[in-house]
Amino acid sequence: MLKARSLPKALQGLRLPAVAAPLFIVSCPKLVIAQCKAGIVGSFPALNARDEPGGPVVLEAWLKEITEALDRHNQENPDRPAAPFAVNQIVHRSNERLERDVEICTRWKVPVWITSMGARVEVNEAAHSCGGIALHDVINNTYAKKAVEKGADGLIAVAAGAGGHGGPQSPFALVREIREWFDGPLLLGGAISTGEALLAARVLGADLGYVGSPFVATEEANADRTYKDMMVAGGAEDVLTSSLFTGHPANYLKGSIRKVGLDPDHLPDEWDVSVMPDDSPKPKAWREIWGAGQGIGAIKSVGPAAAVVERLETEYRAAIERLRADIC
């Protein structure tokens, strides 16, 4: 079996070398708790915790729910403790909640911080101040170097085939370029939907895989049943890359595009009301136009998140044995 590099404590002792990617809208406390109990790092975007006007701070409530549930699990299962959880922060200047959310996550001592859309020194320092680690997602080697310069502990290489705003580069090229200078924690995302893909990520030089799409089709996910069923029925050919919906290239389910009355094979270069059904408003990315990675062909049914982890482990162990037999 591949020998792991020396990793931060939060990434050690996992059932599998895997982190569940934070899925916009889809990831919620119920899913995160299930992922962590199953033995991999569960995560959610802080912006998924949406406040109602005049209501309580939902992020605070979510962190309380997750922390207390995992504490109870660990007390009841000392020989099978849960994995730690992660919170994803969009650190772009447009995120008006960032300062407040960082303060809340610091106070709750979030163990793993995932940052996106621009590395920020002060966010990494906040993670470190409460004993956490900061992982920054990148799509190329230039961004990777900037993230480490600004204090990120580890990197998430988001390669071609990833759901949502995936990068355009092959994982073979991206991981190799980063590993030429960086020996810290490195995760790889992009169609990591099977145990074989997870092992391949490690062979390339990543320490862990970043698994997203398979967790959409789970009982715990905050996703429309039609979305889940499309993930089960789909394959790589059912995933389309387009910049139409957010202004940045992202991978979406063709079926969700058809569902709002558009033809995924003949999308305009920019919005034109003449191609919109009944002159309706622009459909919303993620809420109506659903993200998916190219690895969805591995998703065969909707079930509990624990079953996804169990499948990944079975495939991962079997792949190791096949590789060992072939090499030896």
Secondary structure as GFF3:
##gff-version 3
##sequence-region A 1 328
A	DSSP	three_ten_helix	9	11	.	.	.	ID=ss1
A	DSSP	beta_strand	18	20	.	.	.	ID=ss2
A	DSSP	alpha_helix	29	37	.	.	.	ID=ss3
A	DSSP	beta_strand	42	45	.	.	.	ID=ss4
A	DSSP	three_ten_helix	46	48	.	.	.	ID=ss5
A	DSSP	alpha_helix	58	76	.	.	.	ID=ss6
A	DSSP	beta_strand	85	90	.	.	.	ID=ss7
A	DSSP	alpha_helix	98	107	.	.	.	ID=ss8
A	DSSP	beta_strand	112	116	.	.	.	ID=ss9
A	DSSP	alpha_helix	121	129	.	.	.	ID=ss10
A	DSSP	beta_strand	133	138	.	.	.	ID=ss11
A	DSSP	alpha_helix	141	149	.	.	.	ID=ss12
A	DSSP	beta_strand	154	158	.	.	.	ID=ss13
A	DSSP	alpha_helix	171	179	.	.	.	ID=ss14
A	DSSP	beta_strand	186	189	.	.	.	ID=ss15
A	DSSP	alpha_helix	195	204	.	.	.	ID=ss16
A	DSSP	beta_strand	208	211	.	.	.	ID=ss17
A	DSSP	three_ten_helix	213	215	.	.	.	ID=ss18
A	DSSP	alpha_helix	225	233	.	.	.	ID=ss19
A	DSSP	three_ten_helix	236	238	.	.	.	ID=ss20
A	DSSP	beta_strand	239	242	.	.	.	ID=ss21
A	DSSP	beta_strand	250	253	.	.	.	ID=ss22
A	DSSP	alpha_helix	254	259	.	.	.	ID=ss23
A	DSSP	three_ten_helix	264	266	.	.	.	ID=ss24
A	DSSP	three_ten_helix	273	275	.	.	.	ID=ss25
A	DSSP	three_ten_helix	277	279	.	.	.	ID=ss26
A	DSSP	three_ten_helix	296	298	.	.	.	ID=ss27
A	DSSP	alpha_helix	305	327	.	.	.	ID=ss28
###
